[in-house]
Amino acid sequence: MRDETPDGYHTTFRACDVIGQLIVAVDYAGPRGARSIPSPSNPARGLDVEPIYGLPVVDLDSLVDELWRRYEDAILQGSFSWREKEWRGFDAQELERIGKCLTAEEREEA
């Protein structure tokens, strides 16, 4: 993800005030106050992590360990969509949107 972000864009872990959960966002403007975990394959790229209470940002391993601690059950169940204050599997509408995004990306690569 961090290595595939288009030039000029930033991949950022941040808190979302709308759903009250952590999200991954791809933005043109870089986040303020975020710490960047550099990509080992491309030092110009990185995964930015905004300061979030209780989320360690030392390196990728510590970030993954904490995310796994918080979301292990949801991940193992394949529940990646936060709806009605609960982690759930993607619904048909979300799968359709994801499909359109992937198809649009494939068209851009051609």
MODELLER restraints for C-alpha pairs under 7 A, 6 or more apart:
rsr = mdl.restraints
at = mdl.atoms
rsr.add(forms.Gaussian(group=physical.xy_distance, feature=features.Distance(at['CA:2:A'], at['CA:11:A']), mean=6.02, stdev=0.5))
rsr.add(forms.Gaussian(group=physical.xy_distance, feature=features.Distance(at['CA:2:A'], at['CA:45:A']), mean=6.37, stdev=0.5))
rsr.add(forms.Gaussian(group=physical.xy_distance, feature=features.Distance(at['CA:2:A'], at['CA:46:A']), mean=5.57, stdev=0.5))
rsr.add(forms.Gaussian(group=physical.xy_distance, feature=features.Distance(at['CA:2:A'], at['CA:47:A']), mean=5.51, stdev=0.5))
rsr.add(forms.Gaussian(group=physical.xy_distance, feature=features.Distance(at['CA:3:A'], at['CA:39:A']), mean=6.90, stdev=0.5))
rsr.add(forms.Gaussian(group=physical.xy_distance, feature=features.Distance(at['CA:3:A'], at['CA:45:A']), mean=6.05, stdev=0.5))
rsr.add(forms.Gaussian(group=physical.xy_distance, feature=features.Distance(at['CA:5:A'], at['CA:11:A']), mean=6.82, stdev=0.5))
rsr.add(forms.Gaussian(group=physical.xy_distance, feature=features.Distance(at['CA:8:A'], at['CA:28:A']), mean=6.08, stdev=0.5))
rsr.add(forms.Gaussian(group=physical.xy_distance, feature=features.Distance(at['CA:9:A'], at['CA:26:A']), mean=6.44, stdev=0.5))
rsr.add(forms.Gaussian(group=physical.xy_distance, feature=features.Distance(at['CA:9:A'], at['CA:27:A']), mean=5.43, stdev=0.5))
rsr.add(forms.Gaussian(group=physical.xy_distance, feature=features.Distance(at['CA:9:A'], at['CA:28:A']), mean=4.31, stdev=0.5))
rsr.add(forms.Gaussian(group=physical.xy_distance, feature=features.Distance(at['CA:9:A'], at['CA:29:A']), mean=6.81, stdev=0.5))
rsr.add(forms.Gaussian(group=physical.xy_distance, feature=features.Distance(at['CA:10:A'], at['CA:26:A']), mean=5.47, stdev=0.5))
rsr.add(forms.Gaussian(group=physical.xy_distance, feature=features.Distance(at['CA:10:A'], at['CA:27:A']), mean=5.34, stdev=0.5))
rsr.add(forms.Gaussian(group=physical.xy_distance, feature=features.Distance(at['CA:10:A'], at['CA:28:A']), mean=6.17, stdev=0.5))
rsr.add(forms.Gaussian(group=physical.xy_distance, feature=features.Distance(at['CA:10:A'], at['CA:30:A']), mean=5.76, stdev=0.5))
rsr.add(forms.Gaussian(group=physical.xy_distance, feature=features.Distance(at['CA:11:A'], at['CA:24:A']), mean=6.77, stdev=0.5))
rsr.add(forms.Gaussian(group=physical.xy_distance, feature=features.Distance(at['CA:11:A'], at['CA:25:A']), mean=5.73, stdev=0.5))
rsr.add(forms.Gaussian(group=physical.xy_distance, feature=features.Distance(at['CA:11:A'], at['CA:26:A']), mean=4.58, stdev=0.5))
rsr.add(forms.Gaussian(group=physical.xy_distance, feature=features.Distance(at['CA:11:A'], at['CA:27:A']), mean=6.69, stdev=0.5))
rsr.add(forms.Gaussian(group=physical.xy_distance, feature=features.Distance(at['CA:11:A'], at['CA:47:A']), mean=5.52, stdev=0.5))
rsr.add(forms.Gaussian(group=physical.xy_distance, feature=features.Distance(at['CA:11:A'], at['CA:48:A']), mean=6.06, stdev=0.5))
rsr.add(forms.Gaussian(group=physical.xy_distance, feature=features.Distance(at['CA:12:A'], at['CA:24:A']), mean=5.50, stdev=0.5))
rsr.add(forms.Gaussian(group=physical.xy_distance, feature=features.Distance(at['CA:12:A'], at['CA:25:A']), mean=5.25, stdev=0.5))
rsr.add(forms.Gaussian(group=physical.xy_distance, feature=features.Distance(at['CA:12:A'], at['CA:26:A']), mean=6.34, stdev=0.5))
rsr.add(forms.Gaussian(group=physical.xy_distance, feature=features.Distance(at['CA:12:A'], at['CA:47:A']), mean=5.93, stdev=0.5))
rsr.add(forms.Gaussian(group=physical.xy_distance, feature=features.Distance(at['CA:12:A'], at['CA:48:A']), mean=4.49, stdev=0.5))
rsr.add(forms.Gaussian(group=physical.xy_distance, feature=features.Distance(at['CA:12:A'], at['CA:49:A']), mean=5.52, stdev=0.5))
rsr.add(forms.Gaussian(group=physical.xy_distance, feature=features.Distance(at['CA:13:A'], at['CA:22:A']), mean=6.72, stdev=0.5))
rsr.add(forms.Gaussian(group=physical.xy_distance, feature=features.Distance(at['CA:13:A'], at['CA:23:A']), mean=5.74, stdev=0.5))
rsr.add(forms.Gaussian(group=physical.xy_distance, feature=features.Distance(at['CA:13:A'], at['CA:24:A']), mean=4.63, stdev=0.5))
rsr.add(forms.Gaussian(group=physical.xy_distance, feature=features.Distance(at['CA:13:A'], at['CA:25:A']), mean=6.53, stdev=0.5))
rsr.add(forms.Gaussian(group=physical.xy_distance, feature=features.Distance(at['CA:13:A'], at['CA:48:A']), mean=6.24, stdev=0.5))
rsr.add(forms.Gaussian(group=physical.xy_distance, feature=features.Distance(at['CA:13:A'], at['CA:49:A']), mean=4.75, stdev=0.5))
rsr.add(forms.Gaussian(group=physical.xy_distance, feature=features.Distance(at['CA:13:A'], at['CA:50:A']), mean=6.27, stdev=0.5))
rsr.add(forms.Gaussian(group=physical.xy_distance, feature=features.Distance(at['CA:14:A'], at['CA:22:A']), mean=5.54, stdev=0.5))
rsr.add(forms.Gaussian(group=physical.xy_distance, feature=features.Distance(at['CA:14:A'], at['CA:23:A']), mean=5.60, stdev=0.5))
rsr.add(forms.Gaussian(group=physical.xy_distance, feature=features.Distance(at['CA:14:A'], at['CA:24:A']), mean=6.46, stdev=0.5))
rsr.add(forms.Gaussian(group=physical.xy_distance, feature=features.Distance(at['CA:14:A'], at['CA:49:A']), mean=6.33, stdev=0.5))
rsr.add(forms.Gaussian(group=physical.xy_distance, feature=features.Distance(at['CA:14:A'], at['CA:50:A']), mean=5.36, stdev=0.5))
rsr.add(forms.Gaussian(group=physical.xy_distance, feature=features.Distance(at['CA:15:A'], at['CA:21:A']), mean=5.77, stdev=0.5))
rsr.add(forms.Gaussian(group=physical.xy_distance, feature=features.Distance(at['CA:15:A'], at['CA:22:A']), mean=4.45, stdev=0.5))
rsr.add(forms.Gaussian(group=physical.xy_distance, feature=features.Distance(at['CA:15:A'], at['CA:23:A']), mean=6.12, stdev=0.5))
rsr.add(forms.Gaussian(group=physical.xy_distance, feature=features.Distance(at['CA:16:A'], at['CA:22:A']), mean=5.94, stdev=0.5))
rsr.add(forms.Gaussian(group=physical.xy_distance, feature=features.Distance(at['CA:16:A'], at['CA:23:A']), mean=6.32, stdev=0.5))
rsr.add(forms.Gaussian(group=physical.xy_distance, feature=features.Distance(at['CA:33:A'], at['CA:50:A']), mean=6.35, stdev=0.5))
rsr.add(forms.Gaussian(group=physical.xy_distance, feature=features.Distance(at['CA:33:A'], at['CA:51:A']), mean=6.97, stdev=0.5))
rsr.add(forms.Gaussian(group=physical.xy_distance, feature=features.Distance(at['CA:34:A'], at['CA:48:A']), mean=5.79, stdev=0.5))
rsr.add(forms.Gaussian(group=physical.xy_distance, feature=features.Distance(at['CA:34:A'], at['CA:49:A']), mean=5.13, stdev=0.5))
rsr.add(forms.Gaussian(group=physical.xy_distance, feature=features.Distance(at['CA:34:A'], at['CA:50:A']), mean=4.11, stdev=0.5))
rsr.add(forms.Gaussian(group=physical.xy_distance, feature=features.Distance(at['CA:34:A'], at['CA:51:A']), mean=6.13, stdev=0.5))
rsr.add(forms.Gaussian(group=physical.xy_distance, feature=features.Distance(at['CA:35:A'], at['CA:48:A']), mean=5.50, stdev=0.5))
rsr.add(forms.Gaussian(group=physical.xy_distance, feature=features.Distance(at['CA:35:A'], at['CA:49:A']), mean=5.30, stdev=0.5))
rsr.add(forms.Gaussian(group=physical.xy_distance, feature=features.Distance(at['CA:35:A'], at['CA:50:A']), mean=6.41, stdev=0.5))
rsr.add(forms.Gaussian(group=physical.xy_distance, feature=features.Distance(at['CA:36:A'], at['CA:46:A']), mean=5.72, stdev=0.5))
rsr.add(forms.Gaussian(group=physical.xy_distance, feature=features.Distance(at['CA:36:A'], at['CA:47:A']), mean=5.50, stdev=0.5))
rsr.add(forms.Gaussian(group=physical.xy_distance, feature=features.Distance(at['CA:36:A'], at['CA:48:A']), mean=4.26, stdev=0.5))
rsr.add(forms.Gaussian(group=physical.xy_distance, feature=features.Distance(at['CA:36:A'], at['CA:49:A']), mean=6.28, stdev=0.5))
rsr.add(forms.Gaussian(group=physical.xy_distance, feature=features.Distance(at['CA:37:A'], at['CA:46:A']), mean=5.23, stdev=0.5))
rsr.add(forms.Gaussian(group=physical.xy_distance, feature=features.Distance(at['CA:37:A'], at['CA:47:A']), mean=5.13, stdev=0.5))
rsr.add(forms.Gaussian(group=physical.xy_distance, feature=features.Distance(at['CA:37:A'], at['CA:48:A']), mean=6.23, stdev=0.5))
rsr.add(forms.Gaussian(group=physical.xy_distance, feature=features.Distance(at['CA:37:A'], at['CA:59:A']), mean=6.14, stdev=0.5))
rsr.add(forms.Gaussian(group=physical.xy_distance, feature=features.Distance(at['CA:37:A'], at['CA:60:A']), mean=6.59, stdev=0.5))
rsr.add(forms.Gaussian(group=physical.xy_distance, feature=features.Distance(at['CA:38:A'], at['CA:45:A']), mean=6.00, stdev=0.5))
rsr.add(forms.Gaussian(group=physical.xy_distance, feature=features.Distance(at['CA:38:A'], at['CA:46:A']), mean=4.09, stdev=0.5))
rsr.add(forms.Gaussian(group=physical.xy_distance, feature=features.Distance(at['CA:38:A'], at['CA:47:A']), mean=6.47, stdev=0.5))
rsr.add(forms.Gaussian(group=physical.xy_distance, feature=features.Distance(at['CA:39:A'], at['CA:45:A']), mean=5.56, stdev=0.5))
rsr.add(forms.Gaussian(group=physical.xy_distance, feature=features.Distance(at['CA:39:A'], at['CA:46:A']), mean=4.98, stdev=0.5))
rsr.add(forms.Gaussian(group=physical.xy_distance, feature=features.Distance(at['CA:55:A'], at['CA:66:A']), mean=6.77, stdev=0.5))
rsr.add(forms.Gaussian(group=physical.xy_distance, feature=features.Distance(at['CA:56:A'], at['CA:62:A']), mean=6.50, stdev=0.5))
rsr.add(forms.Gaussian(group=physical.xy_distance, feature=features.Distance(at['CA:56:A'], at['CA:63:A']), mean=6.09, stdev=0.5))
rsr.add(forms.Gaussian(group=physical.xy_distance, feature=features.Distance(at['CA:57:A'], at['CA:63:A']), mean=5.91, stdev=0.5))
rsr.add(forms.Gaussian(group=physical.xy_distance, feature=features.Distance(at['CA:74:A'], at['CA:80:A']), mean=6.86, stdev=0.5))
rsr.add(forms.Gaussian(group=physical.xy_distance, feature=features.Distance(at['CA:74:A'], at['CA:87:A']), mean=6.34, stdev=0.5))
rsr.add(forms.Gaussian(group=physical.xy_distance, feature=features.Distance(at['CA:78:A'], at['CA:89:A']), mean=6.01, stdev=0.5))
rsr.add(forms.Gaussian(group=physical.xy_distance, feature=features.Distance(at['CA:79:A'], at['CA:87:A']), mean=5.37, stdev=0.5))
rsr.add(forms.Gaussian(group=physical.xy_distance, feature=features.Distance(at['CA:79:A'], at['CA:88:A']), mean=4.31, stdev=0.5))
rsr.add(forms.Gaussian(group=physical.xy_distance, feature=features.Distance(at['CA:79:A'], at['CA:89:A']), mean=4.18, stdev=0.5))
rsr.add(forms.Gaussian(group=physical.xy_distance, feature=features.Distance(at['CA:80:A'], at['CA:87:A']), mean=6.24, stdev=0.5))
rsr.add(forms.Gaussian(group=physical.xy_distance, feature=features.Distance(at['CA:80:A'], at['CA:88:A']), mean=6.11, stdev=0.5))
rsr.add(forms.Gaussian(group=physical.xy_distance, feature=features.Distance(at['CA:80:A'], at['CA:89:A']), mean=5.82, stdev=0.5))
rsr.add(forms.Gaussian(group=physical.xy_distance, feature=features.Distance(at['CA:80:A'], at['CA:90:A']), mean=6.71, stdev=0.5))
rsr.add(forms.Gaussian(group=physical.xy_distance, feature=features.Distance(at['CA:81:A'], at['CA:87:A']), mean=5.54, stdev=0.5))
rsr.add(forms.Gaussian(group=physical.xy_distance, feature=features.Distance(at['CA:81:A'], at['CA:88:A']), mean=5.18, stdev=0.5))
rsr.add(forms.Gaussian(group=physical.xy_distance, feature=features.Distance(at['CA:81:A'], at['CA:89:A']), mean=5.87, stdev=0.5))
rsr.add(forms.Gaussian(group=physical.xy_distance, feature=features.Distance(at['CA:81:A'], at['CA:90:A']), mean=5.69, stdev=0.5))
rsr.add(forms.Gaussian(group=physical.xy_distance, feature=features.Distance(at['CA:82:A'], at['CA:88:A']), mean=6.23, stdev=0.5))
